[in-house]
Amino acid sequence: MVILVLNCGSSSIKYQVIDMTDSSSKLLAKGLVERIGLAEGILTHKPVGKEPFELHQPIPDHTTGIRLVLDALTDARHGVIASLDEVKAVGHRVAHGGEFFPASCIVTEEVKEKIRSLFEIAPLHNPANLEGVLSIEKVLPGVPQVTVFDASFHQTIPATNYMYALPHAYYDKYRVRKYGFHGTSHKYVARVGAELAGLDLNHSKIITCHIGNGGSVTAVLNGKSFDTSMGFSPLDGLVMGTRCGQVDASAITFIGEKEGMTYAELNTMMNKQSGVQGLTDISSDMRDIDHAYDEGNERAILARDMYYNRVKKFVGEYAAEMGGVDLIIFTGGVGENSADLRAWVCSGLEFMGVKFDAEANKGARGVNKILSTPDSKVKVATIATNEELVIATDTYNLVK
């Protein structure tokens, strides 16, 4: 069964085309649409057995990006299928499922409405995720679609970690609690990282750092999510591309009162105008921040240092919470490709038992690799995440 997997992020679309059977999976093509909404977008299409193809042009929204992906898949030179009729199912990553979706499910009108009802607490992702579903309905009518939810992996978090110290009535009435996100990625890299490090996943303490335009850190205790940095929405936790992450709520109410801002305007400010974009007024893309950092831009230096340091703080917090750590994993667009980030986070962690291998770190980009010395008590690794394979597997099992 040929399955198209769409993983729409806040400024990107990762995709794979996978031929699934009961016992195997065969990757036909994969690619990335990035810098959505910026001056120049990029489509990188990598068909198996053919030359890769790259396209540079403005990509204003996710719908445009998805259409470019479908064109690439059926292109005479670098396509991998003769026509879109070969696609028998489409699997989607969806950021927020609230308490509606404890597991993946077939798309129905009810499912779409529930995803839409969560827009206000996942404003960067759920609209993009649903746009993917609606776009596929237009170009592949009648093809079954499956949604796989980020929060499912985090349903094992204990109440002591997912509840907020707010009046309990708000949980009873509105289910205000921590949900967590990037669950498919954290689940995948914890399993693959444990295998790489020679650990028993079911008897381990692992910290997974999924770092990109959006990012989160998760404490994985004995193979299950125990705590995670994102919360009620993807806003909480780390400094991100356009999200502020952790902030004193009183600072937000203070700004809102002084500026006469509505709740909607405050929400937009925190989700779309903050993070490294808000700190620098340069970009939400860390590659642009890195360039400005190297040129000595003071705001870029501050923003990148804050971005890196917040990751380290959560690593320390979760090591304390689990009573130690066996393995620290870096993944995601920045986590897999930025040697500077990994070195910053791991520096000074010798007291925890981390012996970081600076030489091994230098050449590690998008690979599965141990980045600690052989005698390090705590292992460090970079793992190339494959959320798409998790999504394809769930899609196949539900549709077949």
N, C-alpha and C positions, 0 to 999 in steps of 0.2 A: 504494500500500500504506500503510494507516494504521498507524503505529508509535507505541507508547507508550514513552517513555524515562524511566527512573527513575534518579536520581542521588542515592543515599542517603549523606549525610555523617554525622558523629558526632552532630549534633543537628539535622539538617535533611534534607528531601527536596526536591530540585529536580526538576521534571518538565516534559515537553513532549509534546504530541501532534502528530506531523508526518506529513503525507501525502507519501510519497516516490515519485518516479519515477526512471527512468534519467537524466533530464536536469535535474530540478528538485526542489525541496522546498517544501512549503507548510505553514506553521505554523498549526495550528488552535487551539491553546491552550497556555498555559504557566502555571506557578505555583510556589509555594514553601510548604512546610510548615516552620516554624521553631520554635525554642525547645522542641524535643522533650525531655521529661523535666523541664522547669521548671514552675512553678506555673500559668502560662497559656501555651498554645501558640497559634500563629496559622497559619491556612491562607489564603493569598492566591491566588485563582484568576482568571486573565486570559484569557477566551475572545476570540478575534479577532472583531471586529465586534459584540461584546456588552459590556454593562456588567460591570466586574470585580466579584468577589464576595469578601468577607472573612469569615472565621469565627474567633471567639475562644473557645477552650475548652481544658481540659487535654488534652494529647496525650501519654500516658505512654510510648508506644513507637512504633517504626516501622510495625508492623503496623496500629495504629490510624490512623496518618497515611496509609498507602496506601489504606485503606478510605475515608477521607474524600476522597482524590483521586478515586477511582473513582466515588464518589457525585456529586462535582462535575461530572465529565465527562459523566454521563448525566442530569443534572438538567434538568427541563423548561424552566427559565428561562435558566440560564447554562451548560448543557451544550453540547457540540459534536458529540456522536455520539448516535444514537438508542438504541443499546444497546452493551454490551461486545462483542457479536459482530462489530462493525465493526473491532475491534482485531485485526490479522493477525499482529503480532509485538511482542515487548517486548524492549527493549535495556536492559541494566543496566551501570552503572559498578561495577567491583569494584576495591578499593584494591590488594590484594596478590595477585599471581599467582606469586610466587617465581620459580623458573626453569622452572616448568611451562608457562607460557603466553607465548610470544613474540609472539602475535597474538590477536585476538579469536576467539571460538569459539561454536558452538551449545552450549546447556546440555544436559548429559547427567548421568546419575548419577555417572559418574567425575569430571566437572567439579565437581559439587557437593561431592564428597568431598575433592577437592584444595583447593577454597576453604576447606572446613571445617578441613582440616589446617593451614591457615595462620592460624587464629584467634589462636593464642598470640603471633604476632608482629604482628598487626594487630587488636588486641582491640576497638577502637572502631568500625572500619569493616567488616571482613569479615563479622562476625555480622550487621550491619545490611544489608549487600549481599545476603547469602544469605537473610535474612528476606524481602527484596523478591522474590527468586526463588520462595521457598516460598509466599509469599502469593499471587503471581500464579498458581501452580499450583492453588491452591484456588479462586480466583474466575474464572480463565480457563483451565480444563483443556484441554490439547491445543494451546494456542497456543504457537508456537515462541518460545524465549527465547535471547538472545545475551548473553554477558558480554564486556565491553570492559575491559581491565586497565590500571590507572594506570602500571604499571611498564614497559609495552611501549616507550614513547617513550625510556625511559632505558637501553635495552639497548645504545645506542651509546657509553655512558660507558666510557672506557678503564680498564683494570685498575688503573692507577696511582691512579685516583680512586674505584674501587668496592671495592678490597680494603682490609681492615683489617690493621694490623700485629700480628696475633695469630698463634699457631702455625698454619701452613698446614694442618695436619690438620683443623682445624675447618671450613675451607672444603671440603676434600675429603669430609668425613663429613656435614656439615650444610648446606653451601652458605651459610655465614655471610659476608655481603658487603653492600655497599650496593645497594639496589634502586631507591629513589626512588619518588615518588608524584605525584599530580596531573598525570600525564603528558599526558592528553588536553587539559587546560587549557593547560599550558605550550606544547604543540605548536600548539594553535589560536591563542592570543594572539600567539605569536611570528610566525606567518604573517600574521595580520591587522595586527599592529603594524608589521611590515616594510613592508607595502603602504601603510599610512597615512603612514609616515615617508619613503617613497620609497627604501627600501633593497632591495638584492638579497638575499633571504633566504639564498641559497646562498653569499654572500660577505659575511657580517655577524657582528658580535659583539653579542649581545642578552642582557640579564639580565631574566628574567621573575619577578615577585614575585606569587605567588598567596597572598593573605593573607585568612584568615577565622578561624573557630573552630579549624580546622586550617590550617597554612600551610607553604609551602615556597618557596624561591628556586632558580632554575635558571640555569645558564650555558648558553646556546644558541649554539654555534659553528658557523657556516655551515649553519644550519638543523637541526642535530642536538644532542641533549643531550650536554653535555660534563662537567657536574658538577651536583649538586643537593644541597640541604641535608638532606632526609630520608634515612634510611639503610636499615638492615636491616629496620626497621619505621617506621611514621609518627611514632614518638616523637622522633627526632633532629632537631636543627637549631634552629628558631625557638622562642621562647616562644609557647605556644598557649593555647586556652581552658582545657583541663584537663591538657595535657601539658607536661612540664618543658623539653623541648628539650635542647640541649647541657648536659651536666653531667659533672663528674669522676666516673668510675665508682667511685672509691674513696670518695666521699662517700656513695654508695648502699650499698656494702657496710658502711661504718661505721654508718650509720643502721640497717641491717638487723640487725647484730650487737648494737647497743645496745638496740634495741626488741624483739629476739627475733622478727623478722618472717620469714615464709616467702618463698620466691621469688615465689609467687603474690601475696602481700600487697605485696611491693615493686613488682611489675609493676602492680598496681592503683593503688598510690600514685603512681607516675610517670605513668601514663596517664590516670587519672580523678580524681586529687585534687590535682594540681599546676597548673602554668601560672598564669594570672591568677586562676583560682578559688582555688588554694592560697595564692597570695600575699596575696589580699584577704579571703577568706572572704565575699565578696559575691556573685559570679556568674562564670560562664564566658563570658557574653555581653559583648562589648566595648561595646555601647550602655549597659549598666548600669555598666560601668567608667567610661565617658565621663561619665555623670551624676555618679557619685561623685567623679570627678576634678574636675569643675567646682565641686563643693561643697567642695573642699579636703581630701578624705579622703587622708591621707598614704599609706596602703597602695595606694590606687588610683593615686595619682600615681607611686609607685615601680613598680607593675606595668605601667602604660601606658608609662612611659619605657623600661622593660626590653623590653617587647614591640616598641616602635618601634625601639629601638637595635639589637636583634638583627638586624632586617631590614637596617639600614644596614651592619652588619659584614659580612654576606654579600655585599652589593653591592660593597663594597670588595675583598673576597677574590676574587670572581669576575672583577672587572675586572683584578686583578693576574694571575690565572690564565690569562685569555685574552689578556693583553697589550693591554688597552684595552677599550672598550665603545662601541658606536654608539647603542644605544637601551636605556633602562630602562623596563620596562612594569609597571604595577600592575593587578592584577585580583583577583577573589574578592570575597566579601561586604564585607570591610573595605577591601581595596585599591581597589575601585571606588567606594566611598561615603565614605571618610574623607579629607577634605582635610587634616586635621591629620597623619595618618600620612604622606601623600605629602610634605607640606612638611617634616616632621621628617627623613625619610630623605634628602631631596635637599638639605637645608641643609648648607652646608660642603663640598659636592662641587664647588665652582667650580674647584678645582685639577685635577679630572678633566675639565673642559670642560663641566660642567653649568651652564646658565643657566636657572634655574627661573622660570616665569611665575606669580607668586602670584595674579594676578587671574584667569587662565585656570583655575587650580586650584580657586578658590572654588566655582564653580557646577558642577563636573564630578561627576556622580553617575550611575553605570551607563551611561556613554556611551563612545564611541570618540573620543578627543580628544588632541591634542598639548598638553602642559603645559610645554613649554620655549619660550624665545624663538626667533625666526627665526634669530638668529645663534649659537645654542647649538651647540657642536661635538658634544655628546652630546644626543640627543633624549630627551625623557621623555614618556610617554603613559599614559593609562588606557584599557584595552580591556575591554569587557564580554565576559567569557568565554562560550563557547557549547559546552561539553563535550557537551551533548545532541545538537547537530547532528552532531558527530563520531561519537557512539554510534549515532545513527539511520542514518547512512551505512553504517557497518560492519554494522549489523543488517540493513539492506536488502540489501546485497551478499551476505551469507551466506544469507539466507532465501529470496530471490527465485527 
